[in-house]
Amino acid sequence: MPEGPLLRKFHLLTSPFVGQVVAKVGGSSRKINVNDLNALRLQDSQVHGKNLYLAFVAAEGALGPTVEETVLQKEAACGAAQGRQEQVCPPQTCPQEEELQELQHSSSEAPDAAGSPGSWLRFHFGLFGSIRANEFSRANKANKRGDWKDPAPRLVLHFESGGFLAFYNCRMQWCSSPRADPASDILSVEFHRGRALNALGAPDPICYTLLDQRYFSGLGNIIKNEILYLAKIHPLTQGSLLALSDRERLLDCAVQFSSDWLSSKLRGKGLHPQIYRKEQCPLGHAVMKGSLGPSGGFKRLTWWCPQCQPEVLPRDGELSPVT
């Protein structure tokens, strides 16, 4: 799923449309009534962690439903959406099971629906989720049936200026305000380093803690794998066994890697991972792969080099979490 750096790019794509009025809408979403967005003004765009939030208000003098009608329509749409599961991916793509589990997990943390003018529309993107400005996504290969079918956007917003935004493979839900804690966002200037260091010292496998969005909002599976390799830390090492200097180095890698990835995205360059989905590390060692995650939680594919990232054994004869 798109991680923090890519969400920042999505924010830059939507920002030029802030202040403009929606002239026409389209899309395949069944989670919301897309027609509710007609004649509304895009008031604000914000990114928090792995979520994009767009604020809409009634446009003065614009033709469209009244305030009361808009409220009733959104409340009806939210009620009708309950009890049915929105399709997460386009017909021609099928995300891995771990990605589906994360998207389902995110729905349990979704903000409560609120259908009032000035409300925010929350976007959580699935595997291959994206935003296009003034262009539609085109198929770059045939699907499993051999068809060259273009992806279907979940939402298309056409603005009075003539431009448009197309949203792909995303879950949308109305909320009263962005649910965010800038202190946990690794790309925020308000990121709380001390709180993150304390979290990394928990007696849990470090790869579990890194994906805890309460402390590392926007940090996803790619970043997790890459920074553990850069810091030379085994993914199942208990955080409580790491020296403060090791945790500080890991945190430095998290912030630097995320910032570098964002810079590459803004320059139109791709990511060149060192360990993620690799069979060998940069030094030529064989890489191990496993699905790791807490008991009762979803598992994430993890790659590590046993030679570059040696196991740290627990003290006092405790059993190692490494299996």
Secondary structure, DSSP 8 states (H G I E B T S, - for coil): ---HHHHHHHHHHHGGGTT-BEEEEE---SSS-GGGGTTEEEEEEEEETTEEEEEEEE-TT--S--HHHHHHHHHHHHHHHTTS----S-TT----HHHHHHHHHHHTT------STT-EEEEEEEEEEEEEESS----SS--TTS-------SEEEEETTS-EEEEEEEEEEEESS----GGGBTTSTT--HHHHHHHHTSSSBHHHHHT-TTTSBT--HHHHHHHHHHTT--TT-BGGGS-HHHHHHHHHHHHHHHHHHHHHHHTT-----SSTT-SB-TTS-B-EEEEE--TTS--EEEEE-TTTS-----STT---S--
